Amino acid sequence: MKIFLDTANIDEIRKSLALGILDGVTTNPTLISKESHRGTFREIVMQILREVPGPVSLEVTSLKHDEMVKEAEELASLGNNVVIKLPVTMEGLKVIKTLSTKGIRTNATLVFSSNQGLLAAKAGASYVSPFVGRLDDIGEYGMRVVEDLKTIFKNYNYSTEIIVASVRHPIHVYEASLIGADIVTMPYQVLEKLLMHPKTDEGISRFLEDWKKVRL
């Protein structure tokens, strides 16, 4: 399973890259806005694209086909690792189809049902991003959409990869890995928690205390 970081913070990206486990990054307008003190949109994005060797999802903000395509092409020109994020709407599906014919990779975002994911894959999406945490928030089991999409894509031999998004805690990562999701994208805080266990800390502390008793 590939691990993406859901952020636009270059410090979080660098710390994750140093661990040797980061495969890509997803961003959105909200995440970019939180880093506006670091520079313009282009400056922030270009820094991320230079640092991250894998796919970097950048989201369009237009809502009509022609404007979305124009914006997508401009974003794609920034680097060969750019993936264009598009919402699963009528216009979004048309843009996914258009971009797929141009060889531009796409990430269908704001997926909340298996039907939405199916249509995005059929339109030619490179990735689909089911938002499991937001579904959990309204009393649904978000990971079921991931399970369903895994089965559907296998049934019809779609090459579209599943990015488990809106990840809130390590259990989401655990469940996604059991299902066999291709990718999980998570905030840096969740990535940190994946390493945490009280028994690990306890063991380190015990070893260090015992080491003090050793004569050198």
N, C-alpha and C positions, 0 to 999 in steps of 0.2 A: 504494500500500500504506500502510495506517495503522500508526503506531508507538505502541504502548502501553508503559508502564514497569511492570515487575513488582516492586513495592515498596510499603512503607507508610511510607517515610522522606520526610517533608515537604521536607527540604532537597534531596534528589535530585529530587523532583517539581518544585520551584521552579526548579532549575538547568535541567531539561529544558524546562520551559515557556518559560524565557527564550530558548532556542534557536529557538523558533517551530516545533517539529516534533512536539510531543507531542499525541496525539489521545485518549488515555485511560490508565487505570491498572487493573492487576489486583492484587488482594491475596489472601492466604490466612491461616489462623490462625498459621502459622509466621512469616510476615512481620510480622504485627501484634504477635506476642509479642516480636519484636526491638525494638519501639518502645515497650514497656510503661513505660519510664522517662519517657516524654513525657506520660503521663496514662492515663485509662481508655480502654477500647475505644471508647466513644462519642465521647470527646473527640478521639481520634486520627482516627477515621473522619470525623467532622464537619469537621475541618480539611481533610482530603483532598477531601471533597465540595465544600467551598467554593472550593478552589483550582483544581480540575480541571473544565474546562467540558464535557469529554466523558464517556463511560461509565466508571464505576468498579465493578469486580466485587468483591462482598463474599460470602464463603462461609459457608454454614450449617454448624453443627457437630452438629446432630441427625441421627438416622439413620432415623427412622420418619416416614411420610407426614404425619400430622397435626401432629407437632411441627415438622417441616421447613417445612410451609406456614405455621404460626404464626410461626416465626422469620423466614422469608422476608418475610412481610408487614410485620413489625416493621422489618426492614432496609430494605425498599422505601420505607417511610414517612419515612426519613431524608432523602431527596432524589430529585428526578426523574431524576437521572443514575445511580441505583443499578441495577446488574445483579446478579442472584442467581446465585452459583456453586453448582452441585450435582454430585455425583459420578454417573457413569453406572452406576447400579445399578437393580434393579427398583423400589425405592422412589424413587430419584432420577428415573427416567423418569415415574413417576406424578405426582411433584411438578411436573416440567416441564410436563406436560399441564395440571395444575390451574392453575398460575400463568399459562400462556399464555392460558387462558380469562379470566383476571382482568386481562390486559393488562400483566403484570409480565414484564420481559425476563429471560432466563436464559442462563447460560453453563455448558454441560455440560463439566465438568472431569475430569481423569484419564482422558482418552481415549487408548487404546493400540492401537486397531484401527479399520479403516474400518467394520466392522460396528457397533461401538459408536457411531461418529459418525453413521452412517446412522439408527440407531434414535433417537438424540437429536434429529436433525433432523426425523424423522417425528413425534416426540412434540411438536414445536413449539419446540425450543430456538432462541434468537436467535443464539447462538454455540456453537461446539464448539471445545475446546482440546486438540488432540493434543500429547502430551508427547514431543517429538522427542529431546531430550537423554537422557531416561531410557531410551528405546528403544535409542539408540546405546550406552548403558552396558552393555546386555546382549547386544551383538553384532548387533542388528537395525539396519536403515536407517530411522531415524525419519521422515525426510522422505518416504518412500514412502507413508506413511499420509496425509500432506498431499496428495500427488499423486493418490492414489486418491479422497480425499474431494472434491477439486476436480472430478474427472471425474463422480463419483456425483451431486453436487449439481447439476451442469450437466445431466446426463442426465434428472433428474426435476424440474428447475426449482425446487429448494429455495432459499429466500431466506436460509437460515442462513449466517452468516459464519464463516470458519475463522480462529481465533486460533492461530498457531504458538507453542507454549509450551515451557517447559523449554529455553530457548535458552541455549547455553553459549558461543558465540563468533560472530564476524562471518560465518563461512561459513554458519551456519544462516540468518542474515538474507539473505545473498546468494542461497542456494538457494530460500528462500521467495519472494523477489521474482521469480525466474525462473519458478517454478511458477505464480505469480499468486495467492498467498495473500492474503486480505483484510487480515489484521492480523498483526503480529509483536509479542509482548510479551516484553520483555527486561530483565535487570538493568541498573542504571545503568552498571556497569563495561563491559558489552558495548556500550552506546550510545556511551560514550567511545571505545572501540576502533574504532568505525566511522569516526571522523574521523582516526585515526592513520595516517600513512604517512611513512617516513623521507625520502622525496624531497620531501615538503612541507616538513618541518623544514629539510632541506638547502637548499631554494630560498629560504626565508625568511632563513636565516642568510647566504646568499650575497648576497641583495639588500641586507641591512642593512650588510654589510661594504663592498659597492660604494658604498652611499649615503654612507658616511663619507668617500669620496674626492671627493665633489661639493662644490664651493665655493658657498656660499650668499651 
